[in-house]
Amino acid sequence: MLSRRWHPAEALFWAGAVAAAFLFPRQLLLMNEIAILALFALSLDLILGYAGIVSLGHAAFLGMGAYSAGFVALHVASDPLLGLFVGMAASGLLGLVTSPLVLKGNDLTRLMVTLGVGLLMLELANALSFITGGADGLQGIMMGKLFGQFEFDLFGRTAYAYSLGVLFVLFVLARRIVHSPFGLSLRAIRDNPLRATASGVPRNWRLAAVYTLSAAYAGAAGALLAQTTQFVSLDVLDFHRSADVMLVLIIGGAGYLYGGLIGSIAFKFLQDIISGFTPQYWQFWIGLFLVLFVLGGREMIHGGIKAVLARLRVLKPGKRS
Protein backbone atom coordinates (compact mmCIF):
# COMPACT_ATOMS: atom_id res chain seq x y z
CA MET A 1 0.00 0.00 0.00
CA LEU A 2 1.30 3.43 -0.89
CA SER A 3 1.97 5.89 1.90
CA ARG A 4 0.72 9.45 1.76
CA ARG A 5 4.28 10.76 1.40
CA TRP A 6 6.09 10.20 -1.90
CA HIS A 7 8.81 7.56 -1.79
CA PRO A 8 12.14 8.08 -3.63
CA ALA A 9 11.46 4.88 -5.56
CA GLU A 10 8.36 6.52 -7.03
CA ALA A 11 10.39 9.46 -8.33
CA LEU A 12 12.84 6.97 -9.80
CA PHE A 13 9.98 5.14 -11.53
CA TRP A 14 8.66 8.26 -13.25
CA ALA A 15 12.15 9.50 -14.11
CA GLY A 16 12.76 6.14 -15.76
CA ALA A 17 9.57 6.52 -17.79
CA VAL A 18 10.80 9.88 -19.09
CA ALA A 19 14.34 8.63 -19.70
CA ALA A 20 13.00 5.68 -21.71
CA ALA A 21 11.97 8.10 -24.47
CA PHE A 22 15.64 9.01 -24.96
CA LEU A 23 17.13 5.59 -24.32
CA PHE A 24 14.78 3.65 -26.61
CA PRO A 25 13.69 6.06 -29.38
CA ARG A 26 12.69 3.18 -31.66
CA GLN A 27 10.24 1.79 -29.09
CA LEU A 28 8.17 4.92 -28.59
CA LEU A 29 5.06 3.48 -30.22
CA LEU A 30 5.22 0.45 -27.94
CA MET A 31 5.81 2.65 -24.91
CA ASN A 32 2.81 4.76 -25.91
CA GLU A 33 0.68 1.60 -25.88
CA ILE A 34 2.07 0.76 -22.43
CA ALA A 35 1.17 4.22 -21.08
CA ILE A 36 -2.39 3.93 -22.39
CA LEU A 37 -2.80 0.39 -21.03
CA ALA A 38 -1.37 1.57 -17.69
CA LEU A 39 -4.01 4.31 -17.49
CA PHE A 40 -6.70 1.78 -18.35
CA ALA A 41 -5.39 -0.54 -15.63
CA LEU A 42 -5.29 2.36 -13.18
CA SER A 43 -8.97 2.99 -13.86
CA LEU A 44 -9.84 -0.62 -13.05
CA ASP A 45 -7.63 -0.61 -9.94
CA LEU A 46 -9.68 2.27 -8.51
CA ILE A 47 -12.77 0.08 -8.33
CA LEU A 48 -11.24 -3.37 -7.94
CA GLY A 49 -8.34 -2.65 -5.62
CA TYR A 50 -9.95 0.04 -3.46
CA ALA A 51 -13.70 -0.57 -3.65
CA GLY A 52 -13.81 -4.30 -4.30
CA ILE A 53 -15.94 -3.95 -7.46
CA VAL A 54 -15.03 -6.62 -10.01
CA SER A 55 -15.68 -5.86 -13.68
CA LEU A 56 -15.44 -7.81 -16.93
CA GLY A 57 -16.95 -5.04 -19.04
CA HIS A 58 -14.54 -2.18 -18.46
CA ALA A 59 -13.95 -1.96 -22.20
CA ALA A 60 -17.34 -0.25 -22.47
CA PHE A 61 -15.82 2.91 -20.97
CA LEU A 62 -12.61 2.59 -23.00
CA GLY A 63 -14.69 2.39 -26.17
CA MET A 64 -16.96 5.25 -25.19
CA GLY A 65 -13.95 7.49 -24.63
CA ALA A 66 -12.34 6.41 -27.91
CA TYR A 67 -15.44 6.96 -30.03
CA SER A 68 -16.24 10.27 -28.34
CA ALA A 69 -12.73 11.62 -28.93
CA GLY A 70 -12.74 10.34 -32.51
CA PHE A 71 -16.12 11.90 -33.20
CA VAL A 72 -14.96 15.24 -31.81
CA ALA A 73 -11.84 15.15 -33.99
CA LEU A 74 -13.87 14.34 -37.11
CA HIS A 75 -16.80 16.70 -36.69
CA VAL A 76 -16.00 19.37 -34.09
CA ALA A 77 -12.33 20.27 -33.61
CA SER A 78 -8.98 18.51 -33.87
CA ASP A 79 -7.65 19.83 -30.56
CA PRO A 80 -6.40 16.79 -28.58
CA LEU A 81 -7.24 18.22 -25.15
CA LEU A 82 -10.84 18.95 -26.17
CA GLY A 83 -11.26 15.36 -27.34
CA LEU A 84 -9.68 14.09 -24.14
CA PHE A 85 -12.08 16.05 -21.93
CA VAL A 86 -15.10 15.01 -24.01
CA GLY A 87 -14.02 11.36 -23.89
CA MET A 88 -13.65 11.48 -20.11
CA ALA A 89 -17.00 13.25 -19.68
CA ALA A 90 -18.85 10.80 -21.94
CA SER A 91 -17.39 7.74 -20.23
CA GLY A 92 -17.96 9.25 -16.79
CA LEU A 93 -21.61 9.85 -17.68
CA LEU A 94 -21.94 6.25 -18.87
CA GLY A 95 -20.39 5.09 -15.60
CA LEU A 96 -22.80 7.22 -13.59
CA VAL A 97 -25.82 5.88 -15.49
CA THR A 98 -24.75 2.25 -15.14
CA SER A 99 -23.45 2.51 -11.56
CA PRO A 100 -26.78 1.46 -9.95
CA LEU A 101 -26.36 -1.90 -11.68
CA VAL A 102 -23.24 -2.75 -9.67
CA LEU A 103 -24.29 -1.45 -6.27
CA LYS A 104 -26.18 -4.56 -5.24
CA GLY A 105 -25.44 -8.25 -5.40
CA ASN A 106 -22.26 -10.26 -4.93
CA ASP A 107 -19.11 -10.42 -7.03
CA LEU A 108 -20.56 -12.98 -9.43
CA THR A 109 -23.58 -10.77 -10.06
CA ARG A 110 -21.34 -7.80 -10.75
CA LEU A 111 -19.23 -9.84 -13.14
CA MET A 112 -22.28 -10.79 -15.15
CA VAL A 113 -23.77 -7.30 -15.11
CA THR A 114 -20.56 -5.57 -16.17
CA LEU A 115 -19.95 -8.20 -18.84
CA GLY A 116 -23.46 -7.60 -20.13
CA VAL A 117 -22.93 -3.84 -20.26
CA GLY A 118 -19.72 -4.35 -22.23
CA LEU A 119 -21.37 -6.69 -24.73
CA LEU A 120 -24.35 -4.35 -25.04
CA MET A 121 -22.08 -1.40 -25.88
CA LEU A 122 -20.27 -3.51 -28.50
CA GLU A 123 -23.50 -4.50 -30.24
CA LEU A 124 -24.84 -0.95 -29.99
CA ALA A 125 -21.72 0.46 -31.64
CA ASN A 126 -22.02 -2.14 -34.39
CA ALA A 127 -25.70 -1.34 -34.95
CA LEU A 128 -25.15 2.45 -35.05
CA SER A 129 -22.75 2.19 -37.97
CA PHE A 130 -23.86 5.57 -39.34
CA ILE A 131 -22.20 7.12 -36.26
CA THR A 132 -19.42 4.68 -35.37
CA GLY A 133 -18.53 3.44 -38.85
CA GLY A 134 -19.46 -0.11 -37.85
CA ALA A 135 -16.92 -2.75 -38.81
CA ASP A 136 -14.97 -0.18 -40.84
CA GLY A 137 -14.47 2.07 -37.81
CA LEU A 138 -13.97 5.82 -37.67
CA GLN A 139 -11.55 6.68 -40.42
CA GLY A 140 -9.93 9.92 -41.50
CA ILE A 141 -9.21 11.19 -37.98
CA MET A 142 -6.65 14.00 -38.13
CA MET A 143 -5.32 15.38 -34.87
CA GLY A 144 -4.17 18.95 -34.50
CA LYS A 145 -0.96 19.99 -32.80
CA LEU A 146 -0.74 19.46 -29.05
CA PHE A 147 -0.87 22.89 -27.38
CA GLY A 148 -0.67 24.28 -30.91
CA GLN A 149 3.05 23.43 -31.03
CA PHE A 150 3.72 19.69 -31.12
CA GLU A 151 2.62 17.69 -34.13
CA PHE A 152 1.79 13.98 -33.88
CA ASP A 153 4.49 12.18 -35.86
CA LEU A 154 4.87 8.64 -37.17
CA PHE A 155 7.61 7.82 -34.65
CA GLY A 156 5.41 8.40 -31.61
CA ARG A 157 7.46 11.13 -29.92
CA THR A 158 4.54 13.47 -29.29
CA ALA A 159 2.14 10.57 -28.70
CA TYR A 160 4.28 9.07 -25.92
CA ALA A 161 4.91 12.41 -24.24
CA TYR A 162 1.20 13.20 -24.39
CA SER A 163 0.06 9.83 -23.05
CA LEU A 164 2.71 9.77 -20.32
CA GLY A 165 1.80 13.31 -19.25
CA VAL A 166 -1.90 12.48 -19.00
CA LEU A 167 -1.09 9.26 -17.13
CA PHE A 168 1.06 11.11 -14.61
CA VAL A 169 -1.49 13.87 -13.96
CA LEU A 170 -4.33 11.39 -13.47
CA PHE A 171 -2.10 9.14 -11.36
CA VAL A 172 -1.28 12.02 -9.00
CA LEU A 173 -4.99 12.81 -8.74
CA ALA A 174 -5.83 9.16 -8.02
CA ARG A 175 -3.05 9.04 -5.44
CA ARG A 176 -4.53 11.98 -3.57
CA ILE A 177 -8.01 10.49 -3.76
CA VAL A 178 -7.08 7.09 -2.33
CA HIS A 179 -5.33 8.77 0.62
CA SER A 180 -8.24 11.13 1.30
CA PRO A 181 -11.11 10.36 3.71
CA PHE A 182 -13.07 9.33 0.62
CA GLY A 183 -10.44 6.73 -0.25
CA LEU A 184 -10.30 5.45 3.30
CA SER A 185 -14.07 5.02 3.31
CA LEU A 186 -13.83 3.00 0.10
CA ARG A 187 -11.40 0.61 1.76
CA ALA A 188 -13.73 0.31 4.72
CA ILE A 189 -16.57 -0.63 2.39
CA ARG A 190 -14.35 -3.13 0.58
CA ASP A 191 -13.18 -4.82 3.79
CA ASN A 192 -16.50 -4.89 5.65
CA PRO A 193 -19.57 -3.38 3.91
CA LEU A 194 -21.94 -4.02 6.82
CA ARG A 195 -19.69 -2.40 9.40
CA ALA A 196 -19.02 0.58 7.10
CA THR A 197 -22.73 1.11 6.57
CA ALA A 198 -23.42 0.79 10.29
CA SER A 199 -20.74 3.43 10.93
CA GLY A 200 -22.64 5.91 8.78
CA VAL A 201 -20.62 5.64 5.56
CA PRO A 202 -22.94 6.33 2.56
CA ARG A 203 -22.03 3.11 0.80
CA ASN A 204 -24.06 3.48 -2.40
CA TRP A 205 -23.01 7.08 -2.96
CA ARG A 206 -19.33 6.30 -2.48
CA LEU A 207 -19.41 3.28 -4.78
CA ALA A 208 -21.29 5.21 -7.47
CA ALA A 209 -18.78 8.06 -7.22
CA VAL A 210 -15.68 5.86 -7.57
CA TYR A 211 -17.33 3.85 -10.36
CA THR A 212 -17.98 7.08 -12.26
CA LEU A 213 -14.41 8.25 -11.65
CA SER A 214 -13.07 4.91 -12.83
CA ALA A 215 -15.16 5.14 -15.99
CA ALA A 216 -13.81 8.64 -16.68
CA TYR A 217 -10.24 7.38 -16.30
CA ALA A 218 -10.97 4.52 -18.73
CA GLY A 219 -12.49 7.09 -21.10
CA ALA A 220 -9.25 9.08 -20.96
CA ALA A 221 -7.34 5.94 -21.96
CA GLY A 222 -9.76 5.39 -24.84
CA ALA A 223 -9.40 9.00 -25.98
CA LEU A 224 -5.61 8.70 -25.96
CA LEU A 225 -5.84 5.48 -27.95
CA ALA A 226 -8.05 7.09 -30.59
CA GLN A 227 -5.96 10.25 -30.83
CA THR A 228 -2.53 8.63 -30.99
CA THR A 229 -3.55 5.96 -33.51
CA GLN A 230 -5.99 8.27 -35.34
CA PHE A 231 -8.40 5.37 -35.80
CA VAL A 232 -11.24 3.80 -33.80
CA SER A 233 -12.81 0.42 -34.47
CA LEU A 234 -15.11 -2.01 -32.71
CA ASP A 235 -12.01 -3.67 -31.28
CA VAL A 236 -11.87 -1.06 -28.49
CA LEU A 237 -15.14 -2.49 -27.14
CA ASP A 238 -14.20 -6.14 -27.53
CA PHE A 239 -14.15 -8.45 -24.52
CA HIS A 240 -10.42 -9.10 -24.85
CA ARG A 241 -9.78 -5.48 -23.79
CA SER A 242 -11.51 -6.11 -20.46
CA ALA A 243 -9.76 -9.46 -20.07
CA ASP A 244 -6.31 -8.02 -20.85
CA VAL A 245 -6.61 -5.24 -18.29
CA MET A 246 -7.71 -7.77 -15.68
CA LEU A 247 -4.62 -9.85 -16.48
CA VAL A 248 -2.48 -6.74 -16.12
CA LEU A 249 -3.76 -6.25 -12.56
CA ILE A 250 -3.23 -9.93 -11.80
CA ILE A 251 0.41 -9.56 -12.84
CA GLY A 252 1.06 -6.26 -11.09
CA GLY A 253 -1.31 -6.60 -8.18
CA ALA A 254 -4.37 -4.54 -7.26
CA GLY A 255 -4.80 -2.02 -4.49
CA TYR A 256 -1.63 0.07 -4.65
CA LEU A 257 -1.93 1.98 -7.98
CA TYR A 258 1.52 1.02 -9.25
CA GLY A 259 0.32 -2.53 -9.80
CA GLY A 260 -1.45 -1.54 -13.01
CA LEU A 261 1.58 0.38 -14.24
CA ILE A 262 4.06 -2.40 -13.52
CA GLY A 263 1.69 -5.02 -14.89
CA SER A 264 1.23 -3.05 -18.11
CA ILE A 265 4.97 -2.90 -18.71
CA ALA A 266 5.37 -6.63 -18.07
CA PHE A 267 2.32 -7.62 -20.12
CA LYS A 268 3.17 -5.49 -23.18
CA PHE A 269 6.84 -6.44 -23.30
CA LEU A 270 5.95 -10.08 -22.80
CA GLN A 271 3.41 -9.85 -25.61
CA ASP A 272 5.86 -8.08 -27.91
CA ILE A 273 8.73 -10.50 -27.27
CA ILE A 274 6.73 -13.72 -27.51
CA SER A 275 4.78 -12.64 -30.60
CA GLY A 276 8.14 -11.90 -32.26
CA PHE A 277 9.19 -15.53 -31.80
CA THR A 278 5.84 -17.25 -32.40
CA PRO A 279 3.37 -14.98 -34.23
CA GLN A 280 0.73 -17.74 -34.35
CA TYR A 281 0.98 -19.19 -30.84
CA TRP A 282 2.00 -16.25 -28.68
CA GLN A 283 -1.30 -16.35 -26.77
CA PHE A 284 -0.59 -19.93 -25.69
CA TRP A 285 2.78 -18.99 -24.19
CA ILE A 286 1.38 -15.91 -22.46
CA GLY A 287 -1.41 -18.06 -21.02
CA LEU A 288 1.13 -20.62 -19.77
CA PHE A 289 3.23 -17.86 -18.22
CA LEU A 290 0.21 -16.39 -16.44
CA VAL A 291 -0.81 -19.78 -15.05
CA LEU A 292 2.68 -20.38 -13.65
CA PHE A 293 2.89 -16.80 -12.42
CA VAL A 294 -0.39 -16.97 -10.54
CA LEU A 295 0.46 -20.37 -9.04
CA GLY A 296 3.78 -19.32 -7.56
CA GLY A 297 5.64 -16.49 -9.16
CA ARG A 298 3.45 -13.57 -8.15
CA GLU A 299 3.97 -13.88 -4.42
CA MET A 300 7.71 -14.25 -4.91
CA ILE A 301 7.96 -11.13 -7.11
CA HIS A 302 5.65 -9.04 -4.92
CA GLY A 303 7.57 -10.17 -1.84
CA GLY A 304 10.82 -9.12 -3.48
CA ILE A 305 9.41 -5.67 -4.33
CA LYS A 306 8.20 -5.17 -0.75
CA ALA A 307 11.59 -6.25 0.60
CA VAL A 308 13.40 -3.74 -1.62
CA LEU A 309 11.07 -0.92 -0.59
CA ALA A 310 11.49 -1.83 3.08
CA ARG A 311 15.26 -1.79 2.65
CA LEU A 312 15.11 1.63 0.99
CA ARG A 313 13.14 2.97 3.95
CA VAL A 314 15.77 1.68 6.36
CA LEU A 315 18.58 3.28 4.36
CA LYS A 316 17.00 6.75 4.39
CA PRO A 317 19.25 9.48 5.78
CA GLY A 318 18.92 9.81 9.53
CA LYS A 319 17.99 6.15 10.02
CA ARG A 320 20.22 3.26 10.93
CA SER A 321 20.71 0.40 8.51
Beta strands, then each sheet from edge to edge (+ up, - down):
end
